[in-house]
Amino acid sequence: MPFKISLSNTGTESFLFKIRNVDKDILVTNGVLDSKESYDKIFDGFPEGAYVISYVVEEEEFPSDIKLKVKVELLP
């Protein structure tokens, strides 16, 4: 069944994101989201298992405003 994953960076710091299957250690997708930027992708399905969406900030100073919004929609 197809579904859409939307990630939005509503904060002021950019960050690296990853979506991966933790059971099989498979990287599904990754990228960088700058401030006020979004990522949308439609998938036809994932292999069975548990998944995690993670983010990493690559700044030398302590980040002050990190906000990640995640939305998953089933498509007809």
mmCIF file of the N, C-alpha and C atoms, coordinates in Angstrom:
data_MODEL
# 
_entry.id   MODEL 
# 
loop_
_atom_site.group_PDB 
_atom_site.id 
_atom_site.type_symbol 
_atom_site.label_atom_id 
_atom_site.label_alt_id 
_atom_site.label_comp_id 
_atom_site.label_asym_id 
_atom_site.label_entity_id 
_atom_site.label_seq_id 
_atom_site.pdbx_PDB_ins_code 
_atom_site.Cartn_x 
_atom_site.Cartn_y 
_atom_site.Cartn_z 
_atom_site.occupancy 
_atom_site.B_iso_or_equiv 
_atom_site.pdbx_formal_charge 
_atom_site.auth_seq_id 
_atom_site.auth_comp_id 
_atom_site.auth_asym_id 
_atom_site.auth_atom_id 
_atom_site.pdbx_PDB_model_num 
ATOM 1   N N  . MET A 1 1  ? 0.849  -1.173 0.000  1.00 0.00 ? 1  MET A N  1 
ATOM 2   C CA . MET A 1 1  ? 0.000  0.000  0.000  1.00 0.00 ? 1  MET A CA 1 
ATOM 3   C C  . MET A 1 1  ? 0.898  1.241  0.000  1.00 0.00 ? 1  MET A C  1 
ATOM 4   N N  . PRO A 1 2  ? 0.707  2.160  -0.935 1.00 0.00 ? 2  PRO A N  1 
ATOM 5   C CA . PRO A 1 2  ? 1.553  3.356  -0.982 1.00 0.00 ? 2  PRO A CA 1 
ATOM 6   C C  . PRO A 1 2  ? 1.255  4.322  0.168  1.00 0.00 ? 2  PRO A C  1 
ATOM 7   N N  . PHE A 1 3  ? 2.282  5.008  0.589  1.00 0.00 ? 3  PHE A N  1 
ATOM 8   C CA . PHE A 1 3  ? 2.139  6.026  1.629  1.00 0.00 ? 3  PHE A CA 1 
ATOM 9   C C  . PHE A 1 3  ? 3.142  7.134  1.390  1.00 0.00 ? 3  PHE A C  1 
ATOM 10  N N  . LYS A 1 4  ? 2.864  8.279  1.986  1.00 0.00 ? 4  LYS A N  1 
ATOM 11  C CA . LYS A 1 4  ? 3.709  9.461  1.822  1.00 0.00 ? 4  LYS A CA 1 
ATOM 12  C C  . LYS A 1 4  ? 4.267  9.866  3.177  1.00 0.00 ? 4  LYS A C  1 
ATOM 13  N N  . ILE A 1 5  ? 5.562  10.115 3.219  1.00 0.00 ? 5  ILE A N  1 
ATOM 14  C CA . ILE A 1 5  ? 6.219  10.627 4.420  1.00 0.00 ? 5  ILE A CA 1 
ATOM 15  C C  . ILE A 1 5  ? 6.617  12.074 4.147  1.00 0.00 ? 5  ILE A C  1 
ATOM 16  N N  . SER A 1 6  ? 6.233  12.955 5.044  1.00 0.00 ? 6  SER A N  1 
ATOM 17  C CA . SER A 1 6  ? 6.580  14.374 4.950  1.00 0.00 ? 6  SER A CA 1 
ATOM 18  C C  . SER A 1 6  ? 7.352  14.770 6.201  1.00 0.00 ? 6  SER A C  1 
ATOM 19  N N  . LEU A 1 7  ? 8.508  15.384 6.002  1.00 0.00 ? 7  LEU A N  1 
ATOM 20  C CA . LEU A 1 7  ? 9.316  15.917 7.093  1.00 0.00 ? 7  LEU A CA 1 
ATOM 21  C C  . LEU A 1 7  ? 9.455  17.413 6.887  1.00 0.00 ? 7  LEU A C  1 
ATOM 22  N N  . SER A 1 8  ? 9.281  18.189 7.927  1.00 0.00 ? 8  SER A N  1 
ATOM 23  C CA . SER A 1 8  ? 9.418  19.643 7.842  1.00 0.00 ? 8  SER A CA 1 
ATOM 24  C C  . SER A 1 8  ? 10.326 20.138 8.956  1.00 0.00 ? 8  SER A C  1 
ATOM 25  N N  . ASN A 1 9  ? 11.251 21.018 8.604  1.00 0.00 ? 9  ASN A N  1 
ATOM 26  C CA . ASN A 1 9  ? 12.100 21.669 9.589  1.00 0.00 ? 9  ASN A CA 1 
ATOM 27  C C  . ASN A 1 9  ? 11.473 23.032 9.878  1.00 0.00 ? 9  ASN A C  1 
ATOM 28  N N  . THR A 1 10 ? 10.798 23.142 11.014 1.00 0.00 ? 10 THR A N  1 
ATOM 29  C CA . THR A 1 10 ? 10.140 24.399 11.381 1.00 0.00 ? 10 THR A CA 1 
ATOM 30  C C  . THR A 1 10 ? 10.979 25.224 12.344 1.00 0.00 ? 10 THR A C  1 
ATOM 31  N N  . GLY A 1 11 ? 12.211 24.765 12.603 1.00 0.00 ? 11 GLY A N  1 
ATOM 32  C CA . GLY A 1 11 ? 13.111 25.489 13.500 1.00 0.00 ? 11 GLY A CA 1 
ATOM 33  C C  . GLY A 1 11 ? 14.071 26.370 12.727 1.00 0.00 ? 11 GLY A C  1 
ATOM 34  N N  . THR A 1 12 ? 15.092 26.841 13.434 1.00 0.00 ? 12 THR A N  1 
ATOM 35  C CA . THR A 1 12 ? 16.061 27.758 12.829 1.00 0.00 ? 12 THR A CA 1 
ATOM 36  C C  . THR A 1 12 ? 17.395 27.088 12.491 1.00 0.00 ? 12 THR A C  1 
ATOM 37  N N  . GLU A 1 13 ? 17.615 25.850 12.921 1.00 0.00 ? 13 GLU A N  1 
ATOM 38  C CA . GLU A 1 13 ? 18.866 25.133 12.673 1.00 0.00 ? 13 GLU A CA 1 
ATOM 39  C C  . GLU A 1 13 ? 18.670 24.082 11.581 1.00 0.00 ? 13 GLU A C  1 
ATOM 40  N N  . SER A 1 14 ? 19.649 23.919 10.697 1.00 0.00 ? 14 SER A N  1 
ATOM 41  C CA . SER A 1 14 ? 19.589 22.838 9.717  1.00 0.00 ? 14 SER A CA 1 
ATOM 42  C C  . SER A 1 14 ? 20.092 21.551 10.363 1.00 0.00 ? 14 SER A C  1 
ATOM 43  N N  . PHE A 1 15 ? 19.664 20.398 9.821  1.00 0.00 ? 15 PHE A N  1 
ATOM 44  C CA . PHE A 1 15 ? 20.091 19.117 10.370 1.00 0.00 ? 15 PHE A CA 1 
ATOM 45  C C  . PHE A 1 15 ? 20.030 18.029 9.310  1.00 0.00 ? 15 PHE A C  1 
ATOM 46  N N  . LEU A 1 16 ? 20.781 16.957 9.552  1.00 0.00 ? 16 LEU A N  1 
ATOM 47  C CA . LEU A 1 16 ? 20.790 15.769 8.721  1.00 0.00 ? 16 LEU A CA 1 
ATOM 48  C C  . LEU A 1 16 ? 19.723 14.825 9.260  1.00 0.00 ? 16 LEU A C  1 
ATOM 49  N N  . PHE A 1 17 ? 18.895 14.233 8.369  1.00 0.00 ? 17 PHE A N  1 
ATOM 50  C CA . PHE A 1 17 ? 17.890 13.271 8.807  1.00 0.00 ? 17 PHE A CA 1 
ATOM 51  C C  . PHE A 1 17 ? 18.130 11.932 8.135  1.00 0.00 ? 17 PHE A C  1 
ATOM 52  N N  . LYS A 1 18 ? 17.659 10.866 8.789  1.00 0.00 ? 18 LYS A N  1 
ATOM 53  C CA . LYS A 1 18 ? 17.740 9.509  8.247  1.00 0.00 ? 18 LYS A CA 1 
ATOM 54  C C  . LYS A 1 18 ? 16.466 8.765  8.607  1.00 0.00 ? 18 LYS A C  1 
ATOM 55  N N  . ILE A 1 19 ? 15.983 7.964  7.668  1.00 0.00 ? 19 ILE A N  1 
ATOM 56  C CA . ILE A 1 19 ? 14.904 7.016  7.942  1.00 0.00 ? 19 ILE A CA 1 
ATOM 57  C C  . ILE A 1 19 ? 15.506 5.642  7.677  1.00 0.00 ? 19 ILE A C  1 
ATOM 58  N N  . ARG A 1 20 ? 15.438 4.767  8.687  1.00 0.00 ? 20 ARG A N  1 
ATOM 59  C CA . ARG A 1 20 ? 16.040 3.451  8.493  1.00 0.00 ? 20 ARG A CA 1 
ATOM 60  C C  . ARG A 1 20 ? 15.273 2.369  9.226  1.00 0.00 ? 20 ARG A C  1 
ATOM 61  N N  . ASN A 1 21 ? 15.427 1.147  8.716  1.00 0.00 ? 21 ASN A N  1 
ATOM 62  C CA . ASN A 1 21 ? 14.859 -0.034 9.342  1.00 0.00 ? 21 ASN A CA 1 
ATOM 63  C C  . ASN A 1 21 ? 15.858 -0.503 10.387 1.00 0.00 ? 21 ASN A C  1 
ATOM 64  N N  . VAL A 1 22 ? 15.453 -0.512 11.649 1.00 0.00 ? 22 VAL A N  1 
ATOM 65  C CA . VAL A 1 22 ? 16.383 -0.880 12.724 1.00 0.00 ? 22 VAL A CA 1 
ATOM 66  C C  . VAL A 1 22 ? 16.515 -2.389 12.872 1.00 0.00 ? 22 VAL A C  1 
ATOM 67  N N  . ASP A 1 23 ? 15.518 -3.162 12.404 1.00 0.00 ? 23 ASP A N  1 
ATOM 68  C CA . ASP A 1 23 ? 15.600 -4.620 12.493 1.00 0.00 ? 23 ASP A CA 1 
ATOM 69  C C  . ASP A 1 23 ? 16.618 -5.183 11.509 1.00 0.00 ? 23 ASP A C  1 
ATOM 70  N N  . LYS A 1 24 ? 16.656 -4.622 10.302 1.00 0.00 ? 24 LYS A N  1 
ATOM 71  C CA . LYS A 1 24 ? 17.546 -5.134 9.254  1.00 0.00 ? 24 LYS A CA 1 
ATOM 72  C C  . LYS A 1 24 ? 18.685 -4.169 8.939  1.00 0.00 ? 24 LYS A C  1 
ATOM 73  N N  . ASP A 1 25 ? 18.774 -3.060 9.673  1.00 0.00 ? 25 ASP A N  1 
ATOM 74  C CA . ASP A 1 25 ? 19.807 -2.037 9.481  1.00 0.00 ? 25 ASP A CA 1 
ATOM 75  C C  . ASP A 1 25 ? 19.886 -1.591 8.019  1.00 0.00 ? 25 ASP A C  1 
ATOM 76  N N  . ILE A 1 26 ? 18.724 -1.204 7.465  1.00 0.00 ? 26 ILE A N  1 
ATOM 77  C CA . ILE A 1 26 ? 18.619 -0.739 6.084  1.00 0.00 ? 26 ILE A CA 1 
ATOM 78  C C  . ILE A 1 26 ? 18.314 0.752  6.089  1.00 0.00 ? 26 ILE A C  1 
ATOM 79  N N  . LEU A 1 27 ? 19.147 1.538  5.402  1.00 0.00 ? 27 LEU A N  1 
ATOM 80  C CA . LEU A 1 27 ? 18.894 2.966  5.239  1.00 0.00 ? 27 LEU A CA 1 
ATOM 81  C C  . LEU A 1 27 ? 17.868 3.141  4.122  1.00 0.00 ? 27 LEU A C  1 
ATOM 82  N N  . VAL A 1 28 ? 16.738 3.771  4.434  1.00 0.00 ? 28 VAL A N  1 
ATOM 83  C CA . VAL A 1 28 ? 15.675 3.997  3.457  1.00 0.00 ? 28 VAL A CA 1 
ATOM 84  C C  . VAL A 1 28 ? 15.923 5.289  2.698  1.00 0.00 ? 28 VAL A C  1 
ATOM 85  N N  . THR A 1 29 ? 16.222 6.360  3.415  1.00 0.00 ? 29 THR A N  1 
ATOM 86  C CA . THR A 1 29 ? 16.519 7.653  2.800  1.00 0.00 ? 29 THR A CA 1 
ATOM 87  C C  . THR A 1 29 ? 17.230 8.534  3.808  1.00 0.00 ? 29 THR A C  1 
ATOM 88  N N  . ASN A 1 30 ? 17.923 9.546  3.310  1.00 0.00 ? 30 ASN A N  1 
ATOM 89  C CA . ASN A 1 30 ? 18.557 10.532 4.188  1.00 0.00 ? 30 ASN A CA 1 
ATOM 90  C C  . ASN A 1 30 ? 18.727 11.832 3.420  1.00 0.00 ? 30 ASN A C  1 
ATOM 91  N N  . GLY A 1 31 ? 19.047 12.897 4.129  1.00 0.00 ? 31 GLY A N  1 
ATOM 92  C CA . GLY A 1 31 ? 19.243 14.194 3.503  1.00 0.00 ? 31 GLY A CA 1 
ATOM 93  C C  . GLY A 1 31 ? 19.454 15.269 4.543  1.00 0.00 ? 31 GLY A C  1 
ATOM 94  N N  . VAL A 1 32 ? 19.547 16.502 4.077  1.00 0.00 ? 32 VAL A N  1 
ATOM 95  C CA . VAL A 1 32 ? 19.707 17.654 4.954  1.00 0.00 ? 32 VAL A CA 1 
ATOM 96  C C  . VAL A 1 32 ? 18.485 18.548 4.795  1.00 0.00 ? 32 VAL A C  1 
ATOM 97  N N  . LEU A 1 33 ? 17.922 18.963 5.916  1.00 0.00 ? 33 LEU A N  1 
ATOM 98  C CA . LEU A 1 33 ? 16.812 19.922 5.908  1.00 0.00 ? 33 LEU A CA 1 
ATOM 99  C C  . LEU A 1 33 ? 17.299 21.230 6.493  1.00 0.00 ? 33 LEU A C  1 
ATOM 100 N N  . ASP A 1 34 ? 17.302 22.261 5.676  1.00 0.00 ? 34 ASP A N  1 
ATOM 101 C CA . ASP A 1 34 ? 17.623 23.600 6.159  1.00 0.00 ? 34 ASP A CA 1 
ATOM 102 C C  . ASP A 1 34 ? 16.393 24.186 6.845  1.00 0.00 ? 34 ASP A C  1 
ATOM 103 N N  . SER A 1 35 ? 16.565 25.287 7.525  1.00 0.00 ? 35 SER A N  1 
ATOM 104 C CA . SER A 1 35 ? 15.472 25.963 8.208  1.00 0.00 ? 35 SER A CA 1 
ATOM 105 C C  . SER A 1 35 ? 14.330 26.244 7.232  1.00 0.00 ? 35 SER A C  1 
ATOM 106 N N  . LYS A 1 36 ? 13.110 25.929 7.657  1.00 0.00 ? 36 LYS A N  1 
ATOM 107 C CA . LYS A 1 36 ? 11.873 26.160 6.884  1.00 0.00 ? 36 LYS A CA 1 
ATOM 108 C C  . LYS A 1 36 ? 11.797 25.315 5.604  1.00 0.00 ? 36 LYS A C  1 
ATOM 109 N N  . GLU A 1 37 ? 12.581 24.255 5.509  1.00 0.00 ? 37 GLU A N  1 
ATOM 110 C CA . GLU A 1 37 ? 12.577 23.384 4.336  1.00 0.00 ? 37 GLU A CA 1 
ATOM 111 C C  . GLU A 1 37 ? 11.789 22.113 4.645  1.00 0.00 ? 37 GLU A C  1 
ATOM 112 N N  . SER A 1 38 ? 11.225 21.485 3.591  1.00 0.00 ? 38 SER A N  1 
ATOM 113 C CA . SER A 1 38 ? 10.449 20.258 3.742  1.00 0.00 ? 38 SER A CA 1 
ATOM 114 C C  . SER A 1 38 ? 10.963 19.170 2.808  1.00 0.00 ? 38 SER A C  1 
ATOM 115 N N  . TYR A 1 39 ? 10.646 17.930 3.160  1.00 0.00 ? 39 TYR A N  1 
ATOM 116 C CA . TYR A 1 39 ? 10.981 16.760 2.354  1.00 0.00 ? 39 TYR A CA 1 
ATOM 117 C C  . TYR A 1 39 ? 9.721  15.918 2.260  1.00 0.00 ? 39 TYR A C  1 
ATOM 118 N N  . ASP A 1 40 ? 9.317  15.541 1.050  1.00 0.00 ? 40 ASP A N  1 
ATOM 119 C CA . ASP A 1 40 ? 8.153  14.681 0.829  1.00 0.00 ? 40 ASP A CA 1 
ATOM 120 C C  . ASP A 1 40 ? 8.565  13.556 -0.105 1.00 0.00 ? 40 ASP A C  1 
ATOM 121 N N  . LYS A 1 41 ? 8.151  12.333 0.208  1.00 0.00 ? 41 LYS A N  1 
ATOM 122 C CA . LYS A 1 41 ? 8.431  11.213 -0.679 1.00 0.00 ? 41 LYS A CA 1 
ATOM 123 C C  . LYS A 1 41 ? 7.324  10.182 -0.546 1.00 0.00 ? 41 LYS A C  1 
ATOM 124 N N  . ILE A 1 42 ? 6.933  9.615  -1.694 1.00 0.00 ? 42 ILE A N  1 
ATOM 125 C CA . ILE A 1 42 ? 5.929  8.559  -1.728 1.00 0.00 ? 42 ILE A CA 1 
ATOM 126 C C  . ILE A 1 42 ? 6.658  7.228  -1.845 1.00 0.00 ? 42 ILE A C  1 
ATOM 127 N N  . PHE A 1 43 ? 6.268  6.278  -0.998 1.00 0.00 ? 43 PHE A N  1 
ATOM 128 C CA . PHE A 1 43 ? 6.842  4.936  -0.986 1.00 0.00 ? 43 PHE A CA 1 
ATOM 129 C C  . PHE A 1 43 ? 5.751  3.924  -1.314 1.00 0.00 ? 43 PHE A C  1 
ATOM 130 N N  . ASP A 1 44 ? 6.133  2.832  -1.983 1.00 0.00 ? 44 ASP A N  1 
ATOM 131 C CA . ASP A 1 44 ? 5.190  1.752  -2.281 1.00 0.00 ? 44 ASP A CA 1 
ATOM 132 C C  . ASP A 1 44 ? 5.094  0.749  -1.143 1.00 0.00 ? 44 ASP A C  1 
ATOM 133 N N  . GLY A 1 45 ? 5.933  0.871  -0.171 1.00 0.00 ? 45 GLY A N  1 
ATOM 134 C CA . GLY A 1 45 ? 5.924  -0.017 0.978  1.00 0.00 ? 45 GLY A CA 1 
ATOM 135 C C  . GLY A 1 45 ? 7.341  -0.220 1.491  1.00 0.00 ? 45 GLY A C  1 
ATOM 136 N N  . PHE A 1 46 ? 7.433  -0.633 2.726  1.00 0.00 ? 46 PHE A N  1 
ATOM 137 C CA . PHE A 1 46 ? 8.713  -0.930 3.355  1.00 0.00 ? 46 PHE A CA 1 
ATOM 138 C C  . PHE A 1 46 ? 8.728  -2.409 3.707  1.00 0.00 ? 46 PHE A C  1 
ATOM 139 N N  . PRO A 1 47 ? 9.920  -3.011 3.808  1.00 0.00 ? 47 PRO A N  1 
ATOM 140 C CA . PRO A 1 47 ? 10.002 -4.358 4.354  1.00 0.00 ? 47 PRO A CA 1 
ATOM 141 C C  . PRO A 1 47 ? 9.495  -4.354 5.803  1.00 0.00 ? 47 PRO A C  1 
ATOM 142 N N  . GLU A 1 48 ? 9.001  -5.482 6.244  1.00 0.00 ? 48 GLU A N  1 
ATOM 143 C CA . GLU A 1 48 ? 8.467  -5.599 7.597  1.00 0.00 ? 48 GLU A CA 1 
ATOM 144 C C  . GLU A 1 48 ? 9.558  -5.288 8.619  1.00 0.00 ? 48 GLU A C  1 
ATOM 145 N N  . GLY A 1 49 ? 9.174  -4.679 9.728  1.00 0.00 ? 49 GLY A N  1 
ATOM 146 C CA . GLY A 1 49 ? 10.126 -4.381 10.792 1.00 0.00 ? 49 GLY A CA 1 
ATOM 147 C C  . GLY A 1 49 ? 9.867  -3.029 11.425 1.00 0.00 ? 49 GLY A C  1 
ATOM 148 N N  . ALA A 1 50 ? 10.731 -2.668 12.343 1.00 0.00 ? 50 ALA A N  1 
ATOM 149 C CA . ALA A 1 50 ? 10.636 -1.394 13.046 1.00 0.00 ? 50 ALA A CA 1 
ATOM 150 C C  . ALA A 1 50 ? 11.489 -0.350 12.329 1.00 0.00 ? 50 ALA A C  1 
ATOM 151 N N  . TYR A 1 51 ? 10.983 0.881  12.294 1.00 0.00 ? 51 TYR A N  1 
ATOM 152 C CA . TYR A 1 51 ? 11.672 1.981  11.618 1.00 0.00 ? 51 TYR A CA 1 
ATOM 153 C C  . TYR A 1 51 ? 11.885 3.134  12.576 1.00 0.00 ? 51 TYR A C  1 
ATOM 154 N N  . VAL A 1 52 ? 12.921 3.922  12.293 1.00 0.00 ? 52 VAL A N  1 
ATOM 155 C CA . VAL A 1 52 ? 13.222 5.088  13.108 1.00 0.00 ? 52 VAL A CA 1 
ATOM 156 C C  . VAL A 1 52 ? 13.569 6.255  12.181 1.00 0.00 ? 52 VAL A C  1 
ATOM 157 N N  . ILE A 1 53 ? 13.122 7.432  12.580 1.00 0.00 ? 53 ILE A N  1 
ATOM 158 C CA . ILE A 1 53 ? 13.516 8.672  11.917 1.00 0.00 ? 53 ILE A CA 1 
ATOM 159 C C  . ILE A 1 53 ? 14.410 9.407  12.904 1.00 0.00 ? 53 ILE A C  1 
ATOM 160 N N  . SER A 1 54 ? 15.640 9.686  12.491 1.00 0.00 ? 54 SER A N  1 
ATOM 161 C CA . SER A 1 54 ? 16.577 10.346 13.394 1.00 0.00 ? 54 SER A CA 1 
ATOM 162 C C  . SER A 1 54 ? 17.132 11.598 12.738 1.00 0.00 ? 54 SER A C  1 
ATOM 163 N N  . TYR A 1 55 ? 17.680 12.476 13.575 1.00 0.00 ? 55 TYR A N  1 
ATOM 164 C CA . TYR A 1 55 ? 18.310 13.684 13.048 1.00 0.00 ? 55 TYR A CA 1 
ATOM 165 C C  . TYR A 1 55 ? 19.585 13.981 13.829 1.00 0.00 ? 55 TYR A C  1 
ATOM 166 N N  . VAL A 1 56 ? 20.523 14.632 13.136 1.00 0.00 ? 56 VAL A N  1 
ATOM 167 C CA . VAL A 1 56 ? 21.799 15.001 13.729 1.00 0.00 ? 56 VAL A CA 1 
ATOM 168 C C  . VAL A 1 56 ? 22.094 16.441 13.331 1.00 0.00 ? 56 VAL A C  1 
ATOM 169 N N  . VAL A 1 57 ? 22.495 17.232 14.291 1.00 0.00 ? 57 VAL A N  1 
ATOM 170 C CA . VAL A 1 57 ? 22.890 18.620 14.036 1.00 0.00 ? 57 VAL A CA 1 
ATOM 171 C C  . VAL A 1 57 ? 24.408 18.652 13.968 1.00 0.00 ? 57 VAL A C  1 
ATOM 172 N N  . GLU A 1 58 ? 24.943 19.238 12.916 1.00 0.00 ? 58 GLU A N  1 
ATOM 173 C CA . GLU A 1 58 ? 26.394 19.306 12.739 1.00 0.00 ? 58 GLU A CA 1 
ATOM 174 C C  . GLU A 1 58 ? 26.883 20.741 12.904 1.00 0.00 ? 58 GLU A C  1 
ATOM 175 N N  . GLU A 1 59 ? 26.689 21.290 14.075 1.00 0.00 ? 59 GLU A N  1 
ATOM 176 C CA . GLU A 1 59 ? 27.126 22.652 14.402 1.00 0.00 ? 59 GLU A CA 1 
ATOM 177 C C  . GLU A 1 59 ? 28.135 22.577 15.538 1.00 0.00 ? 59 GLU A C  1 
ATOM 178 N N  . GLU A 1 60 ? 29.024 23.517 15.594 1.00 0.00 ? 60 GLU A N  1 
ATOM 179 C CA . GLU A 1 60 ? 29.993 23.546 16.685 1.00 0.00 ? 60 GLU A CA 1 
ATOM 180 C C  . GLU A 1 60 ? 29.396 24.100 17.964 1.00 0.00 ? 60 GLU A C  1 
ATOM 181 N N  . GLU A 1 61 ? 28.386 24.932 17.835 1.00 0.00 ? 61 GLU A N  1 
ATOM 182 C CA . GLU A 1 61 ? 27.733 25.496 19.012 1.00 0.00 ? 61 GLU A CA 1 
ATOM 183 C C  . GLU A 1 61 ? 26.489 24.674 19.334 1.00 0.00 ? 61 GLU A C  1 
ATOM 184 N N  . PHE A 1 62 ? 25.996 24.827 20.561 1.00 0.00 ? 62 PHE A N  1 
ATOM 185 C CA . PHE A 1 62 ? 24.784 24.135 20.971 1.00 0.00 ? 62 PHE A CA 1 
ATOM 186 C C  . PHE A 1 62 ? 23.603 24.684 20.168 1.00 0.00 ? 62 PHE A C  1 
ATOM 187 N N  . PRO A 1 63 ? 22.856 23.825 19.457 1.00 0.00 ? 63 PRO A N  1 
ATOM 188 C CA . PRO A 1 63 ? 21.717 24.318 18.666 1.00 0.00 ? 63 PRO A CA 1 
ATOM 189 C C  . PRO A 1 63 ? 20.622 24.888 19.567 1.00 0.00 ? 63 PRO A C  1 
ATOM 190 N N  . SER A 1 64 ? 20.016 25.980 19.124 1.00 0.00 ? 64 SER A N  1 
ATOM 191 C CA . SER A 1 64 ? 19.047 26.657 19.971 1.00 0.00 ? 64 SER A CA 1 
ATOM 192 C C  . SER A 1 64 ? 17.599 26.373 19.591 1.00 0.00 ? 64 SER A C  1 
ATOM 193 N N  . ASP A 1 65 ? 17.331 25.986 18.340 1.00 0.00 ? 65 ASP A N  1 
ATOM 194 C CA . ASP A 1 65 ? 15.943 25.812 17.933 1.00 0.00 ? 65 ASP A CA 1 
ATOM 195 C C  . ASP A 1 65 ? 15.808 24.711 16.883 1.00 0.00 ? 65 ASP A C  1 
ATOM 196 N N  . ILE A 1 66 ? 15.626 23.468 17.344 1.00 0.00 ? 66 ILE A N  1 
ATOM 197 C CA . ILE A 1 66 ? 15.447 22.336 16.438 1.00 0.00 ? 66 ILE A CA 1 
ATOM 198 C C  . ILE A 1 66 ? 14.004 21.866 16.539 1.00 0.00 ? 66 ILE A C  1 
ATOM 199 N N  . LYS A 1 67 ? 13.319 21.850 15.390 1.00 0.00 ? 67 LYS A N  1 
ATOM 200 C CA . LYS A 1 67 ? 11.932 21.393 15.369 1.00 0.00 ? 67 LYS A CA 1 
ATOM 201 C C  . LYS A 1 67 ? 11.724 20.556 14.109 1.00 0.00 ? 67 LYS A C  1 
ATOM 202 N N  . LEU A 1 68 ? 11.396 19.286 14.301 1.00 0.00 ? 68 LEU A N  1 
ATOM 203 C CA . LEU A 1 68 ? 11.134 18.370 13.196 1.00 0.00 ? 68 LEU A CA 1 
ATOM 204 C C  . LEU A 1 68 ? 9.678  17.939 13.268 1.00 0.00 ? 68 LEU A C  1 
ATOM 205 N N  . LYS A 1 69 ? 8.940  18.175 12.189 1.00 0.00 ? 69 LYS A N  1 
ATOM 206 C CA . LYS A 1 69 ? 7.542  17.762 12.111 1.00 0.00 ? 69 LYS A CA 1 
ATOM 207 C C  . LYS A 1 69 ? 7.467  16.588 11.133 1.00 0.00 ? 69 LYS A C  1 
ATOM 208 N N  . VAL A 1 70 ? 6.815  15.487 11.559 1.00 0.00 ? 70 VAL A N  1 
ATOM 209 C CA . VAL A 1 70 ? 6.704  14.281 10.741 1.00 0.00 ? 70 VAL A CA 1 
ATOM 210 C C  . VAL A 1 70 ? 5.236  13.990 10.489 1.00 0.00 ? 70 VAL A C  1 
ATOM 211 N N  . LYS A 1 71 ? 4.912  13.663 9.228  1.00 0.00 ? 71 LYS A N  1 
ATOM 212 C CA . LYS A 1 71 ? 3.539  13.303 8.871  1.00 0.00 ? 71 LYS A CA 1 
ATOM 213 C C  . LYS A 1 71 ? 3.604  12.095 7.938  1.00 0.00 ? 71 LYS A C  1 
ATOM 214 N N  . VAL A 1 72 ? 2.794  11.059 8.219  1.00 0.00 ? 72 VAL A N  1 
ATOM 215 C CA . VAL A 1 72 ? 2.712  9.870  7.386  1.00 0.00 ? 72 VAL A CA 1 
ATOM 216 C C  . VAL A 1 72 ? 1.264  9.718  6.938  1.00 0.00 ? 72 VAL A C  1 
ATOM 217 N N  . GLU A 1 73 ? 1.066  9.630  5.612  1.00 0.00 ? 73 GLU A N  1 
ATOM 218 C CA . GLU A 1 73 ? -0.286 9.515  5.050  1.00 0.00 ? 73 GLU A CA 1 
ATOM 219 C C  . GLU A 1 73 ? -0.396 8.256  4.201  1.00 0.00 ? 73 GLU A C  1 
ATOM 220 N N  . LEU A 1 74 ? -1.454 7.462  4.418  1.00 0.00 ? 74 LEU A N  1 
ATOM 221 C CA . LEU A 1 74 ? -1.749 6.347  3.531  1.00 0.00 ? 74 LEU A CA 1 
ATOM 222 C C  . LEU A 1 74 ? -2.423 6.891  2.282  1.00 0.00 ? 74 LEU A C  1 
ATOM 223 N N  . LEU A 1 75 ? -2.011 6.428  1.124  1.00 0.00 ? 75 LEU A N  1 
ATOM 224 C CA . LEU A 1 75 ? -2.569 6.907  -0.132 1.00 0.00 ? 75 LEU A CA 1 
ATOM 225 C C  . LEU A 1 75 ? -3.492 5.855  -0.743 1.00 0.00 ? 75 LEU A C  1 
ATOM 226 N N  . PRO A 1 76 ? -4.511 6.304  -1.455 1.00 0.00 ? 76 PRO A N  1 
ATOM 227 C CA . PRO A 1 76 ? -5.445 5.347  -2.060 1.00 0.00 ? 76 PRO A CA 1 
ATOM 228 C C  . PRO A 1 76 ? -4.816 4.565  -3.204 1.00 0.00 ? 76 PRO A C  1 
# 
